[in-house]
């Protein structure tokens, strides 16, 4: 195994087989989609780590494995984020850190809301609204079109409508001889929808098209907060509702017969609270609880039901035409008050799934981060691009744009063109700034550039930036005439950077997966120093850069 320590005092161990299985190099994972190319059977069970190297400023860890003699590089950030050598002290019922439990006092006056126009046209507004659903389990939307079926437009902003026996969408109106008690003017206790399905729809959307009745206000209750309250007040009851399945069924018409068997409180194998299910209208007889446990089980079930009815747990609001609310149907109970028979109350509902919401949210957040990243690149070029470049006859920006133009002229692929464009970005962002002829220390701008680009651009681009200084030292060691091609400023920096490589350094450099690409970037770097050369501006490369940003 490999033991690593970080500057913040964290220490973690990683098994050799785990590291090999999770290698990030192109021979192990597809560079296009990130999926693993090897099966576990193709990795020897006796895999061991035979060599480890910490790169430069500790930004990455190079690991060599035997018996396959495979070498790969992990970023220190990635290893820190994926460490598993941690103490596990979670109690049953724990939730993700980004899940915020709530009750009436904490949520009634800060109901998460947005407008339909905003989330339809503004990616940041949509991301904020979806994030609220993921964090709190519900959110409200104003300004919806009141035409029939338009609530599906909301679902399709982040995923797909789940079609059920109720159709693509369904109307919630008082009916004669209703097939579901929701289609009456009766009050409904807080519940999750369709617990008789497996898998259950994980999101429900309800939009108001008409509302001229008295009463009928809606309320939501955080089922995770109810579960936590039960665990605190009745630990045995919590364990019983989590440890034995309930049964649910629905037969609303001759051609529908739905049944499911799931616990009221669902925990993962590690104790994480995953879901709650409660729907008194659709509960079937509980037949999976041992006889001696049934009284305590029913007492816990009754107590749990009382929490759902407790006004202190409820957040209440009235839906007006054009309003919509969405609930995480595995977490939040929704209810309504009874309403009078006069007037009209017309709601439409549809189902969707939270995996699509979370996927869209993650893509939106990455895309917004990508936009911000590209914006930062543009900003540093604009603010500092006119600075002198190491005493050369070109500015910093001219040098980098010339390097990119040379790469493009040679038919380089987008990753190498962007690597040539950004190879010296560390001069812009590092604390030391650019070189001068009087400089006496290595500013290590390649490592500053690596820090700035890691996590935003593909590893091949980052590696070329990280290695472009080493590539100069390498070429001076392996090509007898290369040193003579260097400018005076480049000779000066070569001395500060360690001079030509030793034989051991050459071997280590040639073991880098992208060393040949870094050498190409280096040659474009040396060629990008001609005064007055006409090359495309930065804007020419922005679509290329945006297309490479991870997650964009």
URMO-V395568 format. One record per pair of residues at least 12 apart in sequence whose ideal C-beta (glycine too) atoms are under 6 Angstrom apart, sorted by sequence separation. I is the first residue (numbers start at 0). GAP is how many residues later the second one is. If there is no record, write none. Layout:
i: (I & I)
gap: (GAP & GAP)
This chain:
i: (0 & 1 & 247 & 384 & 449 & 452 & 50 & 59 & 60 & 263 & 403 & 406 & 429 & 0 & 48 & 49 & 246 & 59 & 113 & 261 & 429 & 449 & 49 & 244 & 380 & 403 & 448 & 449 & 58 & 151 & 244 & 402 & 403 & 46 & 47 & 57 & 244 & 245 & 426 & 429 & 425 & 428 & 111 & 148 & 445 & 241 & 399 & 20 & 425 & 19 & 43 & 240 & 241 & 425 & 428 & 445 & 476 & 240 & 399 & 424 & 475 & 476 & 115 & 241 & 307 & 116 & 327 & 19 & 111 & 112 & 113 & 114 & 115 & 424 & 472 & 473 & 114 & 115 & 129 & 468 & 472 & 110 & 476 & 16 & 15 & 189 & 15 & 249 & 15 & 247 & 99 & 247 & 248 & 473 & 247 & 97 & 246 & 226 & 161 & 469 & 245 & 418 & 422 & 244 & 414 & 417 & 18 & 243 & 383 & 19 & 243 & 389 & 414 & 418 & 422 & 226 & 390 & 414 & 1 & 24 & 386 & 470 & 379 & 470 & 22 & 223 & 226 & 154 & 467 & 471 & 462 & 466 & 470 & 195 & 194 & 195 & 222 & 463 & 467 & 150 & 195 & 441 & 459 & 463 & 467 & 274 & 441 & 150 & 239 & 239 & 463 & 240 & 239 & 195 & 197 & 143 & 145 & 195 & 196 & 236 & 195 & 233 & 233 & 11 & 12 & 179 & 11 & 178 & 178 & 229 & 228 & 225 & 137 & 194 & 372 & 194 & 191 & 191 & 195 & 190 & 191 & 194 & 220 & 190 & 164 & 188 & 456 & 220 & 220 & 455 & 218 & 219 & 218 & 391 & 390 & 422 & 216 & 217 & 389 & 180 & 216 & 217 & 419 & 418 & 422 & 419 & 223 & 222 & 222 & 207 & 209 & 219 & 220 & 207 & 219 & 207 & 218 & 206 & 406 & 189 & 217 & 405 & 205 & 101 & 215 & 216 & 420 & 100 & 204 & 215 & 402 & 405 & 102 & 214 & 402 & 100 & 203 & 214 & 215 & 100 & 214 & 203 & 402 & 202 & 212 & 213 & 401 & 201 & 212 & 417 & 200 & 201 & 215 & 398 & 212 & 404 & 413 & 417 & 211 & 401 & 211 & 212 & 401 & 209 & 210 & 400 & 393 & 192 & 209 & 191 & 208 & 391 & 393 & 403 & 92 & 392 & 207 & 205 & 206 & 190 & 189 & 205 & 189 & 204 & 188 & 187 & 203 & 187 & 202 & 186 & 200 & 202 & 186 & 201 & 202 & 185 & 201 & 184 & 184 & 380 & 373 & 373 & 150 & 172 & 91 & 145 & 171 & 145 & 372 & 93 & 170 & 171 & 93 & 94 & 143 & 91 & 142 & 168 & 169 & 369 & 92 & 143 & 89 & 141 & 168 & 369 & 140 & 139 & 365 & 366 & 138 & 137 & 160 & 161 & 161 & 136 & 160 & 132 & 158 & 136 & 137 & 136 & 154 & 150 & 154 & 158 & 151 & 157 & 158 & 150 & 157 & 157 & 107 & 103 & 106 & 102 & 102 & 103 & 103 & 129 & 130 & 129 & 126 & 126 & 122 & 56 & 55 & 58 & 70 & 24)
gap: (12 & 12 & 12 & 12 & 12 & 12 & 13 & 13 & 13 & 13 & 13 & 13 & 13 & 14 & 14 & 14 & 14 & 15 & 15 & 15 & 15 & 15 & 16 & 16 & 16 & 16 & 16 & 16 & 17 & 17 & 17 & 17 & 17 & 18 & 18 & 18 & 18 & 18 & 18 & 18 & 19 & 19 & 20 & 20 & 20 & 21 & 21 & 22 & 22 & 23 & 23 & 23 & 23 & 23 & 23 & 23 & 23 & 24 & 24 & 24 & 24 & 24 & 25 & 25 & 25 & 26 & 26 & 27 & 27 & 27 & 27 & 27 & 27 & 27 & 27 & 27 & 28 & 28 & 28 & 28 & 28 & 29 & 29 & 30 & 31 & 31 & 32 & 32 & 33 & 34 & 35 & 35 & 35 & 35 & 36 & 37 & 37 & 38 & 39 & 39 & 40 & 42 & 42 & 43 & 43 & 43 & 44 & 44 & 44 & 45 & 45 & 45 & 45 & 45 & 45 & 46 & 46 & 46 & 47 & 47 & 47 & 47 & 48 & 48 & 49 & 49 & 49 & 50 & 50 & 50 & 51 & 51 & 51 & 52 & 53 & 53 & 53 & 53 & 53 & 54 & 54 & 54 & 54 & 54 & 54 & 55 & 55 & 56 & 56 & 57 & 57 & 59 & 60 & 62 & 62 & 63 & 63 & 63 & 63 & 63 & 64 & 66 & 69 & 71 & 72 & 72 & 73 & 73 & 74 & 74 & 78 & 81 & 82 & 82 & 83 & 84 & 85 & 86 & 86 & 87 & 87 & 87 & 87 & 88 & 91 & 91 & 91 & 92 & 93 & 93 & 95 & 95 & 97 & 97 & 98 & 98 & 99 & 99 & 99 & 100 & 101 & 101 & 101 & 102 & 102 & 104 & 107 & 108 & 110 & 111 & 111 & 112 & 112 & 113 & 114 & 115 & 116 & 117 & 117 & 118 & 118 & 118 & 119 & 120 & 120 & 120 & 120 & 121 & 121 & 121 & 121 & 121 & 122 & 122 & 122 & 123 & 123 & 123 & 123 & 124 & 124 & 125 & 125 & 126 & 126 & 126 & 126 & 127 & 127 & 127 & 128 & 128 & 129 & 129 & 130 & 130 & 130 & 130 & 131 & 131 & 132 & 132 & 133 & 134 & 134 & 134 & 135 & 136 & 136 & 137 & 137 & 137 & 137 & 137 & 138 & 138 & 139 & 141 & 141 & 142 & 143 & 143 & 145 & 145 & 146 & 147 & 147 & 148 & 149 & 150 & 150 & 150 & 151 & 151 & 151 & 152 & 152 & 154 & 156 & 157 & 171 & 172 & 173 & 173 & 175 & 175 & 175 & 176 & 176 & 177 & 177 & 177 & 178 & 178 & 178 & 179 & 179 & 179 & 179 & 179 & 180 & 180 & 181 & 181 & 181 & 182 & 183 & 185 & 185 & 185 & 187 & 189 & 189 & 189 & 190 & 191 & 191 & 193 & 193 & 194 & 194 & 195 & 195 & 197 & 197 & 197 & 198 & 198 & 198 & 199 & 199 & 202 & 207 & 208 & 208 & 209 & 210 & 210 & 211 & 227 & 230 & 231 & 237 & 238 & 241 & 390 & 391 & 391 & 440 & 488)
